[in-house]
């Protein structure tokens, strides 16, 4: 209900950072059409996914809907956090491993998340729904994987940070 209210009252900006659709929580899955509606009403949208989203057909289909609605989509080498921010006033962040989402109405926290989003956005690569597969991001993804492996990160941590299955 709070997600619906925040999305419907959004007038200026939606910021999204999350892993592939296959790893979405129920709440984030419910947010997808709400973000799309906010974009169609004229809110600016900046959506970040990991590079691995480029190879996921479900994610590509979702991103293909956002672009014509005015959303700007980029991918990055790893997404360590997931969140939604509406109008830099209301934020939705994970509150543990059980998939629960915390709602934060503190503008300072929303501004902090917007700043984090902006830093990642700067180095992220534009998503083109017409481009095939990983569209020039494979080398960066390989370097990230090797760096995480060399640092001793466990498979589960690596998979979560780059947005892929542990088995991959």
DOFI-991039 format. One record per residue (C-alpha): residue number from 1; residue in one letter; x, y, z. Coordinates in nm, 4 decimals, padded with zeros to 6 digits. Layout:
BEGIN
[doro NUM, a, [X, Y, Z]]
...
# end
This chain:
BEGIN
[doro 1, x, [00.0000, 00.0000, 00.0000]]
[doro 2, x, [00.2819, 00.2437, 00.0874]]
[doro 3, x, [00.4616, 00.1520, -00.2333]]
[doro 4, x, [00.1457, 00.2246, -00.4315]]
[doro 5, x, [00.1000, 00.5601, -00.2559]]
[doro 6, x, [00.4619, 00.6657, -00.3119]]
[doro 7, x, [00.4525, 00.5679, -00.6793]]
[doro 8, x, [00.1184, 00.7364, -00.7452]]
[doro 9, x, [00.2281, 01.0603, -00.5797]]
[doro 10, x, [00.5653, 01.0624, -00.7584]]
[doro 11, x, [00.5947, 01.3666, -00.9849]]
[doro 12, x, [00.9629, 01.4309, -01.0501]]
[doro 13, x, [01.1952, 01.1320, -01.0185]]
[doro 14, x, [01.2190, 00.7574, -00.9653]]
[doro 15, x, [01.5555, 00.5982, -00.8893]]
[doro 16, x, [01.5908, 00.2208, -00.9017]]
[doro 17, x, [01.8896, 00.0006, -00.8259]]
[doro 18, x, [01.8405, -00.3736, -00.8201]]
[doro 19, x, [01.9653, -00.7110, -00.9394]]
[doro 20, x, [01.8095, -00.9104, -01.2249]]
[doro 21, x, [01.4354, -00.9699, -01.2339]]
[doro 22, x, [01.4925, -01.3353, -01.1461]]
[doro 23, x, [01.6236, -01.2236, -00.8034]]
[doro 24, x, [01.3551, -00.9658, -00.7262]]
[doro 25, x, [01.1599, -00.9760, -00.4051]]
[doro 26, x, [00.7806, -00.9793, -00.4245]]
[doro 27, x, [00.7666, -00.6103, -00.3337]]
[doro 28, x, [01.0116, -00.5104, -00.6074]]
[doro 29, x, [00.8172, -00.7168, -00.8592]]
[doro 30, x, [00.5030, -00.5261, -00.7587]]
[doro 31, x, [00.6912, -00.1980, -00.8071]]
[doro 32, x, [00.7674, -00.2620, -01.1754]]
[doro 33, x, [00.4291, -00.1483, -01.3165]]
[doro 34, x, [00.4166, 00.1372, -01.0640]]
[doro 35, x, [00.7537, 00.2704, -01.1805]]
[doro 36, x, [00.6360, 00.2397, -01.5404]]
[doro 37, x, [00.3220, 00.4420, -01.4615]]
[doro 38, x, [00.5255, 00.7147, -01.2886]]
[doro 39, x, [00.7410, 00.7413, -01.6016]]
[doro 40, x, [00.4349, 00.7644, -01.8234]]
[doro 41, x, [00.3075, 01.0504, -01.6056]]
[doro 42, x, [00.6308, 01.2398, -01.6725]]
[doro 43, x, [00.8570, 01.1528, -01.3801]]
[doro 44, x, [01.2219, 01.1114, -01.4741]]
[doro 45, x, [01.3414, 00.7564, -01.4187]]
[doro 46, x, [01.6955, 00.6266, -01.3801]]
[doro 47, x, [01.7127, 00.2519, -01.3503]]
[doro 48, x, [02.0310, 00.0552, -01.2726]]
[doro 49, x, [02.0831, -00.3185, -01.3162]]
[doro 50, x, [02.3986, -00.5312, -01.3238]]
[doro 51, x, [02.5494, -00.6146, -01.6641]]
[doro 52, x, [02.4155, -00.9691, -01.6267]]
[doro 53, x, [02.0643, -00.8269, -01.6753]]
[doro 54, x, [02.1534, -00.7885, -02.0432]]
[doro 55, x, [02.1550, -01.1663, -02.0779]]
[doro 56, x, [01.8287, -01.2281, -01.8905]]
[doro 57, x, [01.5271, -01.2338, -02.1247]]
[doro 58, x, [01.2787, -01.1349, -01.8522]]
[doro 59, x, [01.4870, -00.8365, -01.7485]]
[doro 60, x, [01.5432, -00.7292, -02.1098]]
[doro 61, x, [01.1671, -00.7379, -02.1718]]
[doro 62, x, [01.1040, -00.5247, -01.8629]]
[doro 63, x, [01.3751, -00.2746, -01.9589]]
[doro 64, x, [01.2354, -00.2638, -02.3110]]
[doro 65, x, [00.9086, -00.1319, -02.1611]]
[doro 66, x, [01.0837, 00.1362, -01.9556]]
[doro 67, x, [01.2785, 00.2973, -02.2402]]
[doro 68, x, [00.9793, 00.4085, -02.4535]]
[doro 69, x, [00.8110, 00.5424, -02.1384]]
[doro 70, x, [01.1040, 00.7785, -02.0874]]
[doro 71, x, [01.3129, 00.5727, -01.8480]]
[doro 72, x, [01.6892, 00.5904, -01.8674]]
[doro 73, x, [01.8454, 00.2498, -01.8120]]
[doro 74, x, [02.2085, 00.1622, -01.7498]]
[doro 75, x, [02.3929, -00.1459, -01.6373]]
[doro 76, x, [02.6986, -00.1685, -01.4165]]
[doro 77, x, [02.9565, -00.4286, -01.3210]]
[doro 78, x, [02.7962, -00.5034, -00.9843]]
[doro 79, x, [02.4944, -00.4007, -00.7833]]
[doro 80, x, [02.5637, -00.4376, -00.4132]]
[doro 81, x, [02.2468, -00.2636, -00.2971]]
[doro 82, x, [01.8839, -00.2618, -00.4042]]
[doro 83, x, [01.6446, 00.0229, -00.3484]]
[doro 84, x, [01.3767, 00.2500, -00.4916]]
[doro 85, x, [01.3551, 00.6235, -00.4257]]
[doro 86, x, [01.0539, 00.8351, -00.5218]]
[doro 87, x, [01.0975, 01.2141, -00.5516]]
[doro 88, x, [01.3987, 01.1991, -00.3159]]
[doro 89, x, [01.1488, 01.1784, -00.0300]]
[doro 90, x, [01.0475, 00.8146, 00.0104]]
[doro 91, x, [01.2837, 00.5182, -00.0098]]
[doro 92, x, [01.2204, 00.1451, -00.0114]]
[doro 93, x, [01.5165, -00.0623, 00.1059]]
[doro 94, x, [01.5654, -00.4273, 00.2041]]
[doro 95, x, [01.5318, -00.5000, 00.5746]]
[doro 96, x, [01.7056, -00.8340, 00.5954]]
[doro 97, x, [01.7438, -01.1590, 00.4073]]
[doro 98, x, [01.3758, -01.2555, 00.4301]]
[doro 99, x, [01.2711, -01.0281, 00.1431]]
[doro 100, x, [01.1015, -00.7705, 00.3637]]
[doro 101, x, [01.1161, -00.4072, 00.2561]]
[doro 102, x, [01.1546, -00.1088, 00.4891]]
[doro 103, x, [00.9899, 00.2207, 00.3998]]
[doro 104, x, [01.1942, 00.5291, 00.4860]]
[doro 105, x, [01.0327, 00.8732, 00.4853]]
[doro 106, x, [01.3500, 01.0558, 00.5903]]
[doro 107, x, [01.4705, 01.2906, 00.3155]]
[doro 108, x, [01.8309, 01.2662, 00.4403]]
[doro 109, x, [01.8324, 00.8905, 00.3799]]
[doro 110, x, [01.6629, 00.9351, 00.0417]]
[doro 111, x, [01.9258, 01.1962, -00.0533]]
[doro 112, x, [02.2053, 00.9598, 00.0548]]
[doro 113, x, [02.0629, 00.6818, -00.1634]]
[doro 114, x, [02.0218, 00.9264, -00.4538]]
[doro 115, x, [02.3904, 01.0181, -00.4165]]
[doro 116, x, [02.4917, 00.6516, -00.4152]]
[doro 117, x, [02.2784, 00.5956, -00.7238]]
[doro 118, x, [02.4399, 00.8959, -00.8976]]
[doro 119, x, [02.7935, 00.7662, -00.8301]]
[doro 120, x, [02.7144, 00.4248, -00.9754]]
[doro 121, x, [02.5199, 00.5852, -01.2640]]
[doro 122, x, [02.8267, 00.7838, -01.3772]]
[doro 123, x, [03.0287, 00.4734, -01.4621]]
[doro 124, x, [02.7370, 00.2583, -01.5814]]
[doro 125, x, [02.6771, 00.1730, -01.9486]]
[doro 126, x, [02.3617, 00.2798, -02.1364]]
[doro 127, x, [02.1232, -00.0056, -02.2117]]
[doro 128, x, [02.0017, -00.0345, -02.5708]]
[doro 129, x, [01.7111, -00.2759, -02.6070]]
[doro 130, x, [01.8065, -00.3326, -02.9708]]
[doro 131, x, [02.1626, -00.4412, -02.8896]]
[doro 132, x, [02.2323, -00.8117, -02.8621]]
[doro 133, x, [02.3288, -00.9837, -02.5382]]
[doro 134, x, [02.5919, -00.8217, -02.3244]]
[doro 135, x, [02.6589, -00.5477, -02.5841]]
[doro 136, x, [03.0200, -00.4673, -02.5030]]
[doro 137, x, [03.0054, -00.5237, -02.1275]]
[doro 138, x, [03.1423, -00.8798, -02.1178]]
[doro 139, x, [03.5056, -00.7776, -02.0600]]
[doro 140, x, [03.4136, -00.5571, -01.7638]]
[doro 141, x, [03.2029, -00.8401, -01.6224]]
[doro 142, x, [03.4936, -01.0863, -01.6591]]
[doro 143, x, [03.7323, -00.8469, -01.4832]]
[doro 144, x, [03.4834, -00.8006, -01.1993]]
[doro 145, x, [03.4382, -01.1761, -01.1577]]
[doro 146, x, [03.8141, -01.2380, -01.1550]]
[doro 147, x, [03.8704, -00.9543, -00.9085]]
[doro 148, x, [03.6063, -01.0897, -00.6716]]
[doro 149, x, [03.7465, -01.4428, -00.7012]]
[doro 150, x, [04.1002, -01.3164, -00.6351]]
[doro 151, x, [03.9798, -01.1288, -00.3264]]
[doro 152, x, [03.8552, -01.4568, -00.1811]]
[doro 153, x, [03.4851, -01.3775, -00.2026]]
[doro 154, x, [03.2584, -01.6811, -00.1766]]
[doro 155, x, [03.0495, -01.7925, -00.4748]]
[doro 156, x, [02.7286, -01.6804, -00.3024]]
[doro 157, x, [02.8649, -01.3279, -00.2469]]
[doro 158, x, [02.9968, -01.3008, -00.6028]]
[doro 159, x, [02.6666, -01.4209, -00.7483]]
[doro 160, x, [02.4699, -01.1688, -00.5439]]
[doro 161, x, [02.6993, -00.8774, -00.6325]]
[doro 162, x, [02.7032, -00.9367, -01.0073]]
[doro 163, x, [02.3426, -01.0563, -01.0326]]
[doro 164, x, [02.3865, -01.4128, -01.1493]]
[doro 165, x, [02.3240, -01.7656, -01.0302]]
[doro 166, x, [02.5884, -01.9346, -00.8133]]
[doro 167, x, [02.5951, -02.2198, -01.0638]]
[doro 168, x, [02.6910, -01.9890, -01.3488]]
# end
